[in-house]
Amino acid sequence: MALVLLLVCLVGCGGKPAAATDRKDLQRVLDRRATAVMDRDRTAFLRTGALSWFENLRGVPLASWSYRVTALHRSGDSATADVELRYQVQGYDKAPVTAGRTLTLSRERDEWYVDAETAAKKSAQQLWDQGEVAVVRGAHSLVLGVGQTNEALHTYADLADRAVPAVSGAWGTDWAGHVVVLVPKSLDGMAGLLGSPASSYRGIAAVTTGEVGGAPNAPADRVIVNPDAYAILGDLGKQVVLTHETTHVATRAHTSAATPLWLSEGYADWVGYRGTGRTPDQAAPELARAVADDEVPAALPTDRDFGFSGDATKLAQAYEGGWLACRMIAGKWGEAKLGEFYRAVGDHRTRAGSVEGALKKVLGTTSEEFTAAWREYLGDQLG
């Protein structure tokens, strides 16, 4: 019996499990694959698998690229793997962007070969998954596009380059001072980059993605454009949208779960419209109609009012209401106080009490008094 147990121990402990060996073998292949990406070495990349999106990526400035195998599901000489991709865009990302990827694999000459690499099921696509990426560098911007003309991408860079100093003029210079803009071919491309259905963003010209709270070592925010909706805007509208989204980039470090959307979206609109000469009637037509019909909102917009898939009129009124609240603060207490108020709300640990505390500390008022003043302001400005 002792001899049997000894043999079992020797068999069980004398070698590494096959699954662990497979994962290590795959990790070595992916390490070579990452090196090939960084070296722009097409031949070395092909040794690790199909060419796939490799050529699409060649114009993108990279500071790092790496893979980490998180799961491997083998069936004979084929397998699928779950992998974490981490990469940095040179000069913009202070920390790696993390993306879930799914690999389809085959076994050739005792080595794993990547037949396909795509976005994981619940992860967003990367721009190079959609086609060849064209790159335009502005004075304060990096624009990456797929299916866009060089002229169009330069236009986005010009808009972003005007947005950055406009945002710094309102918010201050305690942010990166540059912006990354992604321009896919269509609305469907935008949805792919966000990992969401296209219906969620129809009519939305652009969105900004980034980490809430924006730590100093976080990856750079991405402004993702919906070219279908953006194309129908006038020159002023295009500039307001890019300035609005750039404001989100600048304020990210002081935007948290404690910040209500009426403030974050209202402030971004306030910066976007600042200096344009647009009147409240022009910039807030839906609320103007409500005021004309004696339907002044009873309270500031809730986060739910900003849902993209809801009522379009209600969504417009939510944005307009937030903008007018910030405009009122800037007019009554001053632009510096508006920025101080924004920071105070976002720096609060929780949503509960964040606005109330900042109203008292920064503006010397209460929620009830502020809401009443805002409702009166709507009547005065839009009546």
Secondary structure, 3 states (H helix, E strand, C coil): CHHHHHHHHHHHHCCCCHHHHHHHHHHHHHHHHHHHHHHCCHHHHHHHECCCCHHHHCCCCEEEEEEEEEEEEEECCEEEEEEEEEEEECCCCCCCEEEEEEEEEEEECCEEEEEEEEECCCCCCCHHHCCCCEEEECCCEEEEECCCCHHHHHHHHHHHHHHHHHHHHHHCCCCCCCEEEEECCCHHHHHHHHCCCHHHCCCCCEEEECCCCCCCCCCCCEEEECHHHHCCCCHHHHHHHHHHHHHHHHHHHHCCCCCCHHHHHHHHHHHHHCCCCCCHHHHCHHHHHHHHCCCCCCCCCCHHHHCCCCCHHHHHHHHHHHHHHHHHHHHHCCHHHHHHHHHHHHCCCCCCCHHHHHHHHHHCCCHHHHHHHHHHHHHHHHC
